[in-house]
């Protein structure tokens, strides 16, 4: 067949060669072995014209190594050495003949665009990253010698992983396939000489300030396994991050633009390090960082003393709550005893700070209050054993949450107390607005009004405790029913695609409130929450959540569902990779 009359590309031919070799019986290798080596040597004699098929030839070499391993013909030691030499030469030729930009371009796709394994064979065979992912587990079989394995791992890390991590467009240059390659590399090359290269690249990406611009889905499915392998190979990651956290100080702070810039820079560094600690806690198995819990708690206690004028300032509190959420999910209850005093004290201060007359209002911005609510929501959703001992401080955990004993009954739980105070303030503001509007009416209209004593009686009746309580209860009921409808609609949407087991799972009680605010166009990401006026933020998000939390928590308890821990973990990861919350 002439190449002038054939439409077959060289990549198609080599893809067929790979599939044909895989289909051969192992005993047939002694017949084709000399021809295979001759073919590979001929290609390597002048690799530039054959650069499109070099990745496929790497897969072809891996297939030959598998076949040789299953047979006993010839001199096995010499055959393996020759095949290993050819593989290393092919790997070097592949990286030499193809421009570095090619590897970055193939790595720039979203996690939703991963090529299927059953797709075009020729397309897969020409993609170096796809080929390397498939052959890395076979690297010890191909190269045998530990030094060669280390050299191959270093070459892959230097030519594929490093450029993608150090590109200006990072993290867009990091694809799911590239992270699969790194994960296979961490599993295959555990030798000190081999781990040095990929550990350096992962550390550079992890410490990059643009790392938290990664898509949440990509981070959850691909980055977390990579970070788990990386941190388990280097036990000093968490102590190093702890050493970067400095206690708040007001010494040496000057006034003016320079002081503001220095404070913002200190806040940013602290937030990034707290988020790095959070993602490491999420990535590793339970109780991995129990040994570091004392140091973590000490640093958090220092940071919680920050004020709006210190450096770092109290703007870092949101990320402290974020780290506490991760610790609650990843540390077993028996080890969390020292953390509960910090959690209960900070939750108390944060929830009470939504009241305008609270002394700590300036220390808790919108994001801090939102993360405190999310921490409380996490504790309620996961039904944490130790939190049940403290739950009564925040929630009404009896039937009184649903059916109040009397009209003049006042709750003692902090959440319900704050919710009622917010409702009463809202009702008072509405009454004041109505009174102001009535005062602006023409004098003729006011002259025909009811007598003064009747007006006073009407006013006193309007502001009587019973009427206020009734109005507050009605407002709270309206808020609760509205939020419950949103939660029910969301539950119905989920139930249409999930089975009955999923319907019995306990999910976030705050997310329906946040989603309703987002649908109404009053709340977007963390940047929008940070920019909102605190009164609006409390009225639109915090108030509705606190007003219905005790009722929904009581119902969830007796519905006897189990927590959806993966969803809670995904919510924490979503907040970690939300750049809007970083100053």
C-alpha positions as CSV (number, residue, x, y, z in Angstrom):
1,X,0.0,0.0,0.0
2,X,1.4,3.4,-1.0
3,X,1.4,6.3,1.5
4,X,0.2,8.5,-1.4
5,X,-3.1,6.6,-1.7
6,X,-3.6,5.8,2.0
7,X,-5.5,8.0,4.5
8,X,-4.1,6.3,7.5
9,X,-2.1,8.5,9.8
10,X,1.0,7.3,11.5
11,X,-0.7,7.7,14.9
12,X,-3.5,5.3,13.7
13,X,-0.9,2.7,12.7
14,X,1.0,2.9,16.0
15,X,-2.3,2.7,17.9
16,X,-3.1,-0.4,16.0
17,X,0.4,-1.8,16.8
18,X,-0.2,-1.3,20.5
19,X,-3.6,-3.0,20.4
20,X,-2.3,-5.8,18.3
21,X,0.6,-6.4,20.7
22,X,-1.7,-6.5,23.6
23,X,-3.8,-9.1,21.9
24,X,-0.9,-11.5,21.2
25,X,-0.2,-14.5,23.3
26,X,2.7,-14.2,25.7
27,X,4.5,-17.1,24.1
28,X,4.6,-15.3,20.7
29,X,7.0,-12.7,22.0
30,X,10.1,-14.7,21.1
31,X,9.0,-14.4,17.4
32,X,8.5,-10.6,17.3
33,X,11.1,-9.5,19.9
34,X,14.0,-8.8,17.6
35,X,11.8,-6.9,15.1
36,X,10.3,-4.8,17.9
37,X,13.8,-3.8,19.2
38,X,14.9,-3.0,15.7
39,X,11.9,-0.9,15.0
40,X,12.4,1.1,18.2
41,X,16.1,1.7,17.5
42,X,15.3,2.9,14.0
43,X,12.8,5.4,15.3
44,X,15.3,6.7,17.9
45,X,18.0,7.0,15.3
46,X,16.0,10.1,14.0
47,X,13.1,10.8,16.3
48,X,12.1,14.3,15.0
49,X,10.0,13.0,12.0
50,X,8.3,10.5,14.3
51,X,7.6,12.9,17.2
52,X,3.8,12.5,16.9
53,X,4.0,8.7,17.7
54,X,6.6,8.8,20.4
55,X,4.0,8.8,23.3
56,X,2.4,5.8,21.7
57,X,5.7,4.0,21.5
58,X,6.1,4.5,25.3
59,X,2.9,2.6,25.7
60,X,4.1,0.0,23.2
61,X,7.3,-0.4,25.3
62,X,5.3,-0.9,28.4
63,X,3.2,-3.6,26.7
64,X,6.4,-5.4,25.7
65,X,7.6,-5.3,29.3
66,X,4.4,-6.9,30.5
67,X,4.7,-9.6,27.9
68,X,8.3,-10.3,28.7
69,X,7.5,-10.6,32.4
70,X,5.1,-13.4,31.6
71,X,7.6,-15.5,29.6
72,X,11.0,-17.2,30.1
73,X,12.6,-17.1,26.7
74,X,16.0,-15.6,26.1
75,X,18.3,-13.9,28.5
76,X,15.8,-12.1,30.8
77,X,18.3,-9.8,32.4
78,X,19.7,-8.5,29.1
79,X,16.3,-8.2,27.5
80,X,15.0,-6.1,30.4
81,X,18.1,-3.9,30.4
82,X,17.8,-3.3,26.6
83,X,14.1,-2.5,27.0
84,X,14.7,-0.2,29.9
85,X,17.4,1.7,27.9
86,X,15.0,2.1,24.9
87,X,12.2,3.4,27.2
88,X,14.5,6.0,28.8
89,X,15.7,7.1,25.3
90,X,12.1,7.3,24.1
91,X,11.1,9.3,27.2
92,X,13.9,11.8,26.6
93,X,13.1,12.0,22.9
94,X,9.5,12.7,23.6
95,X,10.3,15.7,25.9
96,X,13.0,16.9,23.5
97,X,11.1,16.9,20.2
98,X,7.8,18.3,21.5
99,X,7.6,22.0,22.7
100,X,6.8,22.6,26.3
101,X,3.8,24.6,25.4
102,X,2.2,21.5,24.1
103,X,2.0,19.9,27.5
104,X,0.5,23.0,29.0
105,X,-2.1,23.3,26.3
106,X,-3.3,19.7,26.8
107,X,-3.6,20.3,30.5
108,X,-5.8,23.4,30.3
109,X,-9.2,21.7,30.3
110,X,-11.9,21.6,32.9
111,X,-12.7,18.6,35.1
112,X,-16.0,18.3,33.2
113,X,-14.1,17.7,29.9
114,X,-12.0,14.6,30.8
115,X,-11.5,12.4,27.7
116,X,-13.2,9.1,28.0
117,X,-11.0,6.0,28.2
118,X,-13.1,4.4,25.4
119,X,-12.6,7.4,23.1
120,X,-10.4,7.6,20.0
121,X,-7.4,5.3,20.4
122,X,-5.2,7.5,18.1
123,X,-6.1,10.6,20.1
124,X,-5.3,8.9,23.4
125,X,-2.0,7.5,22.0
126,X,-0.8,11.0,21.0
127,X,-1.5,12.6,24.4
128,X,1.6,12.3,26.5
129,X,-0.2,12.9,29.8
130,X,-2.8,10.2,29.1
131,X,-0.1,7.7,28.1
132,X,2.1,8.5,31.2
133,X,-0.9,8.0,33.5
134,X,-1.4,4.6,32.0
135,X,2.2,3.4,32.1
136,X,3.4,4.9,35.4
137,X,2.1,1.9,37.5
138,X,4.2,-0.3,35.3
139,X,7.4,1.7,35.7
140,X,9.1,-0.7,38.1
141,X,8.3,-3.5,35.6
142,X,9.8,-1.6,32.7
143,X,12.9,-0.1,34.3
144,X,13.5,-2.6,37.1
145,X,16.5,-0.6,38.4
146,X,15.7,1.9,41.2
147,X,18.1,4.6,39.8
148,X,16.3,4.4,36.4
149,X,12.9,4.8,38.1
150,X,14.1,7.8,40.0
151,X,15.5,9.4,36.7
152,X,12.3,8.7,34.9
153,X,10.2,10.3,37.7
154,X,12.5,13.3,37.8
155,X,12.3,13.7,34.0
156,X,8.4,13.6,34.1
157,X,8.2,16.0,36.9
158,X,10.7,18.4,35.3
159,X,9.2,18.4,31.8
160,X,5.4,18.0,32.5
161,X,4.4,18.9,36.0
162,X,6.8,21.7,36.8
163,X,6.0,23.9,33.8
164,X,2.2,23.5,34.4
165,X,2.6,24.5,38.0
166,X,4.9,27.5,37.3
167,X,2.9,28.8,34.4
168,X,1.5,32.3,34.6
169,X,-2.0,30.9,33.9
170,X,-1.8,28.6,37.0
171,X,-4.2,27.0,38.1
172,X,-5.9,26.9,34.7
173,X,-3.0,24.9,33.4
174,X,-3.7,22.1,35.8
175,X,-6.1,19.5,34.5
176,X,-7.6,16.4,36.0
177,X,-5.3,14.2,33.9
178,X,-2.3,16.1,35.1
179,X,-3.3,15.5,38.7
180,X,-3.9,11.9,38.0
181,X,-0.4,11.8,36.6
182,X,1.0,13.3,39.8
183,X,-1.0,10.9,42.0
184,X,0.3,7.9,40.1
185,X,3.8,9.4,40.4
186,X,3.5,9.7,44.2
187,X,2.4,6.1,44.4
188,X,5.0,4.6,42.1
189,X,8.2,6.5,42.9
190,X,8.6,6.4,46.6
191,X,12.4,6.4,46.5
192,X,14.0,9.5,48.1
193,X,15.7,10.5,44.9
194,X,12.4,10.2,43.0
195,X,10.2,11.9,45.5
196,X,12.4,15.0,45.7
197,X,11.3,16.3,42.3
198,X,7.5,15.9,42.6
199,X,7.5,17.0,46.3
200,X,9.2,20.3,45.2
201,X,6.6,20.9,42.5
202,X,3.6,20.2,44.7
203,X,5.0,22.4,47.4
204,X,5.4,25.3,44.9
205,X,1.8,24.9,43.8
206,X,0.5,24.6,47.3
207,X,2.3,27.8,48.5
208,X,1.2,29.7,45.4
209,X,-1.3,32.4,46.3
210,X,-3.3,31.5,43.1
211,X,-3.8,27.9,44.4
212,X,-7.2,28.8,46.0
213,X,-8.5,29.9,42.6
214,X,-8.9,26.2,41.7
215,X,-12.3,24.8,40.9
216,X,-13.9,23.2,44.0
217,X,-14.8,20.0,42.1
218,X,-11.3,19.6,40.8
219,X,-9.9,20.3,44.3
220,X,-12.2,17.7,45.9
221,X,-11.7,14.9,43.4
222,X,-8.1,15.3,42.3
223,X,-6.1,17.7,44.5
224,X,-7.0,16.3,47.9
225,X,-5.7,12.8,47.1
226,X,-2.4,14.3,45.8
227,X,-2.1,16.5,48.9
228,X,-2.7,13.5,51.1
229,X,0.2,11.5,49.5
230,X,2.4,14.6,49.6
231,X,1.7,15.4,53.3
232,X,2.1,11.8,54.3
233,X,5.6,11.8,52.7
234,X,6.5,15.0,54.6
235,X,5.3,15.1,58.2
236,X,6.6,18.6,58.7
237,X,4.0,20.3,56.6
238,X,1.6,21.2,59.5
239,X,4.4,22.4,61.9
240,X,5.8,24.6,59.2
241,X,2.4,26.2,58.6
242,X,1.9,26.7,62.3
243,X,5.3,28.5,62.5
244,X,4.1,31.0,59.8
245,X,1.3,32.2,62.0
246,X,2.2,35.2,64.2
247,X,0.2,36.5,67.2
248,X,-1.7,39.7,66.7
249,X,0.2,42.8,67.8
250,X,-0.4,46.6,68.0
251,X,3.3,47.4,68.7
252,X,4.9,49.5,66.0
253,X,1.7,50.1,64.0
254,X,1.7,53.5,62.4
255,X,-1.2,55.5,61.1
256,X,-2.0,56.2,57.5
257,X,-1.8,54.3,54.2
258,X,1.3,52.4,55.1
259,X,-0.2,51.0,58.2
260,X,-3.4,49.8,56.4
261,X,-1.3,48.1,53.7
262,X,0.8,46.3,56.3
263,X,-2.3,45.2,58.2
264,X,-3.9,43.9,55.0
265,X,-0.8,42.0,54.0
266,X,-0.6,40.4,57.5
267,X,-4.3,39.5,57.2
268,X,-3.8,38.0,53.8
269,X,-0.8,35.8,54.8
270,X,-2.7,34.6,57.9
271,X,-5.8,33.7,55.9
272,X,-3.8,31.8,53.3
273,X,-2.0,29.8,55.9
274,X,-5.2,29.0,57.8
275,X,-6.7,27.8,54.6
276,X,-3.7,25.7,53.8
277,X,-4.0,24.1,57.2
278,X,-7.7,23.5,56.6
279,X,-7.2,21.8,53.3
280,X,-4.5,19.5,54.8
281,X,-6.8,18.5,57.6
282,X,-9.6,17.8,55.0
283,X,-7.2,15.8,52.7
284,X,-5.9,13.4,55.3
285,X,-7.6,10.6,57.2
286,X,-9.2,11.0,60.6
287,X,-6.9,11.9,63.5
288,X,-3.9,12.4,61.3
289,X,-3.2,15.8,62.9
290,X,-4.2,14.8,66.5
291,X,-0.5,15.1,67.4
292,X,-0.5,18.8,66.2
293,X,-3.9,19.6,67.8
294,X,-2.2,21.3,70.8
295,X,-0.1,23.6,68.6
296,X,-3.1,24.4,66.4
297,X,-5.3,25.3,69.4
298,X,-2.5,27.5,70.8
299,X,-2.2,29.5,67.6
300,X,-5.9,29.8,67.2
301,X,-6.2,31.1,70.8
302,X,-3.6,33.8,70.0
303,X,-5.3,34.8,66.7
304,X,-8.7,35.1,68.5
305,X,-7.3,38.0,70.6
306,X,-7.1,40.1,67.4
307,X,-9.0,43.4,67.2
308,X,-9.8,45.5,64.1
309,X,-6.7,47.6,64.8
310,X,-4.2,44.8,65.4
311,X,-1.9,43.1,62.9
312,X,-3.2,40.6,61.8
313,X,-6.7,41.9,62.5
314,X,-10.0,40.3,63.5
315,X,-10.8,39.9,59.8
316,X,-9.1,36.5,60.0
317,X,-11.8,35.1,62.3
318,X,-13.8,33.7,59.3
319,X,-10.8,31.5,58.4
320,X,-10.5,30.4,62.0
321,X,-14.1,29.2,62.0
322,X,-13.3,27.4,58.7
323,X,-10.4,25.5,60.3
324,X,-12.6,24.6,63.3
325,X,-15.1,23.1,60.9
326,X,-12.4,20.9,59.3
327,X,-11.2,19.8,62.8
328,X,-14.7,18.9,63.8
329,X,-15.0,16.7,60.7
330,X,-11.5,15.1,60.9
331,X,-10.7,14.7,64.6
332,X,-12.5,12.0,66.6
333,X,-14.6,13.2,69.6
334,X,-12.3,11.7,72.2
335,X,-9.5,14.1,71.1
336,X,-11.6,17.2,70.7
337,X,-12.2,17.9,74.4
338,X,-9.7,20.8,74.6
339,X,-11.3,22.5,71.6
340,X,-14.9,22.8,72.9
341,X,-14.3,25.8,75.3
342,X,-12.9,27.8,72.3
343,X,-15.8,26.7,70.0
344,X,-18.6,27.5,72.5
345,X,-17.0,30.9,73.5
346,X,-16.5,32.0,70.0
347,X,-19.9,30.9,68.8
348,X,-21.5,32.8,71.7
349,X,-19.6,36.0,70.9
350,X,-20.2,35.7,67.1
351,X,-24.0,35.1,67.3
352,X,-24.5,37.8,69.9
353,X,-22.5,40.3,67.7
354,X,-25.4,40.5,65.2
355,X,-27.2,42.7,67.8
356,X,-26.3,46.4,67.1
357,X,-25.8,47.2,70.8
358,X,-23.3,44.3,71.3
359,X,-19.8,45.3,72.3
360,X,-18.1,42.8,70.0
361,X,-19.9,43.8,66.9
362,X,-16.8,45.4,65.3
363,X,-14.7,42.3,65.8
364,X,-17.1,40.1,63.8
365,X,-17.6,41.1,60.2
366,X,-20.2,39.6,57.9
367,X,-17.9,36.7,56.8
368,X,-17.0,35.9,60.4
369,X,-20.7,35.7,61.4
370,X,-21.5,33.6,58.3
371,X,-18.7,31.2,59.1
372,X,-19.8,31.0,62.7
373,X,-23.3,30.1,61.5
374,X,-21.8,27.5,59.2
375,X,-19.8,26.0,62.1
376,X,-23.0,25.8,64.2
377,X,-24.8,24.3,61.2
378,X,-22.0,21.7,60.8
379,X,-22.3,20.7,64.5
380,X,-26.1,20.4,64.2
381,X,-26.0,18.5,60.9
382,X,-23.3,16.0,61.9
383,X,-25.0,15.5,65.4
384,X,-21.5,15.5,67.0
385,X,-21.5,13.5,70.2
386,X,-19.7,16.1,72.4
387,X,-21.7,19.0,71.0
388,X,-24.9,17.5,72.4
389,X,-23.6,18.3,75.8
390,X,-23.4,22.0,74.8
391,X,-26.3,22.1,72.5
392,X,-28.7,23.5,75.1
393,X,-26.6,26.7,75.2
394,X,-27.5,27.5,71.7
395,X,-30.7,25.7,70.7
396,X,-34.0,24.9,72.4
397,X,-33.7,21.1,72.2
398,X,-37.1,20.3,73.7
399,X,-40.7,20.3,72.4
400,X,-40.8,24.0,73.4
401,X,-38.9,24.7,70.1
402,X,-42.1,23.8,68.2
403,X,-44.9,24.5,70.7
404,X,-44.3,27.4,73.0
405,X,-45.7,26.8,76.6
406,X,-47.3,30.4,76.8
407,X,-47.4,33.7,75.0
408,X,-45.1,35.3,77.5
409,X,-42.6,32.4,77.4
410,X,-39.0,33.6,76.7
411,X,-36.3,31.2,75.4
412,X,-33.0,30.7,77.2
413,X,-31.1,29.3,74.3
414,X,-28.8,31.9,72.7
415,X,-30.0,31.4,69.1
416,X,-33.7,31.7,69.9
417,X,-33.0,34.7,72.2
418,X,-31.1,36.5,69.5
419,X,-33.7,35.6,66.9
420,X,-36.5,37.1,69.0
421,X,-34.5,40.2,69.7
422,X,-34.0,40.7,66.0
423,X,-37.7,40.1,65.3
424,X,-38.7,42.6,68.0
425,X,-36.3,45.2,66.6
426,X,-37.7,44.6,63.2
427,X,-41.2,45.1,64.5
428,X,-40.3,48.2,66.4
429,X,-38.7,49.7,63.3
430,X,-41.8,48.9,61.3
431,X,-44.0,50.6,63.9
432,X,-41.7,53.6,64.0
433,X,-41.9,53.9,60.2
434,X,-45.7,53.7,60.3
435,X,-45.8,56.4,63.1
436,X,-43.5,58.7,61.1
437,X,-45.7,58.3,58.0
438,X,-48.8,59.1,60.0
439,X,-47.2,62.2,61.4
440,X,-46.5,63.5,57.9
441,X,-50.2,63.4,57.0
442,X,-52.0,66.8,56.5
443,X,-53.4,68.5,59.6
444,X,-56.9,68.1,58.3
445,X,-56.6,64.4,58.3
446,X,-55.2,64.5,61.8
447,X,-58.0,66.7,63.1
448,X,-60.5,64.0,62.2
449,X,-58.6,61.3,64.0
450,X,-59.7,59.5,67.1
451,X,-59.4,61.2,70.5
452,X,-56.0,61.4,72.1
453,X,-56.8,59.0,74.9
454,X,-58.0,56.5,72.4
455,X,-54.9,56.9,70.4
456,X,-52.8,56.4,73.5
457,X,-54.8,53.3,74.3
458,X,-54.3,52.0,70.8
459,X,-50.6,52.8,70.9
460,X,-50.2,51.0,74.3
461,X,-52.2,48.1,73.0
462,X,-50.0,47.9,69.9
463,X,-46.8,47.9,72.0
464,X,-48.2,45.6,74.7
465,X,-46.1,42.5,75.5
466,X,-48.8,40.1,74.3
467,X,-49.2,41.9,71.0
468,X,-45.5,42.2,70.5
469,X,-45.0,38.5,71.3
470,X,-47.8,37.5,68.9
471,X,-46.4,39.7,66.2
472,X,-42.9,38.3,66.7
473,X,-44.3,34.7,66.7
474,X,-46.2,35.4,63.5
475,X,-43.1,36.9,61.8
476,X,-40.9,34.1,62.9
477,X,-43.5,31.6,61.7
478,X,-43.7,33.3,58.3
479,X,-39.9,33.3,58.0
480,X,-39.8,29.6,59.1
481,X,-42.4,28.5,56.7
482,X,-40.8,30.4,53.8
483,X,-37.4,28.9,54.5
484,X,-39.0,25.5,55.0
485,X,-40.6,25.7,51.6
486,X,-37.3,26.5,50.0
487,X,-35.7,23.6,51.9
488,X,-38.6,21.3,50.9
489,X,-38.3,22.4,47.2
490,X,-34.6,21.6,47.3
491,X,-35.3,18.3,49.0
492,X,-37.9,17.4,46.3
493,X,-35.4,18.3,43.6
494,X,-32.8,16.0,45.2
495,X,-35.2,13.2,45.8
496,X,-36.1,13.0,42.1
497,X,-32.5,11.9,41.4
498,X,-31.5,10.2,44.6
499,X,-32.7,7.0,46.2
500,X,-34.5,6.6,49.6
501,X,-31.1,6.3,51.4
502,X,-30.2,9.8,50.2
503,X,-33.5,11.2,51.4
504,X,-32.8,10.0,54.9
505,X,-29.5,11.9,55.1
506,X,-29.2,15.0,57.3
507,X,-28.1,18.0,55.2
508,X,-27.1,21.6,55.9
509,X,-29.9,23.7,57.4
510,X,-28.1,26.9,56.4
511,X,-27.7,26.2,52.7
512,X,-31.4,26.7,51.8
513,X,-31.4,30.1,53.4
514,X,-28.2,31.1,51.6
515,X,-29.6,29.7,48.3
516,X,-32.8,31.7,48.8
517,X,-30.8,34.9,49.3
518,X,-28.8,34.1,46.2
519,X,-31.9,33.4,44.1
520,X,-33.3,36.8,45.3
521,X,-30.2,38.5,44.1
522,X,-29.1,39.9,47.4
523,X,-26.2,37.5,48.0
524,X,-23.6,36.1,45.7
525,X,-20.1,34.9,46.8
526,X,-18.1,35.8,49.8
527,X,-17.1,39.1,48.3
528,X,-20.8,40.1,48.1
529,X,-21.4,39.1,51.7
530,X,-18.4,41.1,52.7
531,X,-19.6,44.2,50.9
532,X,-23.2,44.1,52.3
533,X,-24.2,46.4,55.1
534,X,-24.3,44.3,58.3
535,X,-28.0,45.2,59.0
536,X,-29.0,43.9,55.6
537,X,-26.9,40.8,55.9
538,X,-28.4,40.0,59.3
539,X,-31.9,40.6,58.0
540,X,-31.5,38.6,54.8
541,X,-29.4,35.6,56.0
542,X,-28.6,35.4,59.7
543,X,-32.0,36.3,61.0
544,X,-34.0,33.7,58.9
545,X,-31.4,31.0,59.8
546,X,-31.4,31.6,63.5
547,X,-35.2,32.0,63.6
548,X,-35.9,28.5,62.3
549,X,-32.8,26.6,63.5
550,X,-34.2,25.2,66.7
551,X,-37.3,23.9,65.0
552,X,-35.5,22.3,62.1
553,X,-32.8,20.8,64.4
554,X,-35.6,19.3,66.6
555,X,-37.3,17.8,63.6
556,X,-34.0,16.4,62.1
557,X,-33.2,14.8,65.5
558,X,-36.4,12.8,65.6
559,X,-36.4,12.1,61.9
560,X,-33.5,9.8,62.7
561,X,-31.5,10.5,59.6
562,X,-27.7,10.2,59.3
563,X,-25.4,13.0,58.3
564,X,-24.2,13.4,54.8
565,X,-20.5,13.9,55.7
566,X,-19.3,14.0,52.1
567,X,-21.6,16.9,51.4
568,X,-20.5,18.7,54.6
569,X,-16.9,18.1,53.6
570,X,-17.6,19.5,50.1
571,X,-19.1,22.6,51.6
572,X,-16.0,23.3,53.7
573,X,-13.8,22.7,50.6
574,X,-16.0,25.1,48.7
575,X,-15.4,27.8,51.2
576,X,-11.7,27.2,51.3
577,X,-11.5,27.7,47.5
578,X,-13.6,30.8,47.5
579,X,-11.2,33.6,46.8
580,X,-13.8,36.3,47.6
581,X,-13.2,35.8,51.3
582,X,-9.5,36.7,51.1
583,X,-8.7,40.3,51.8
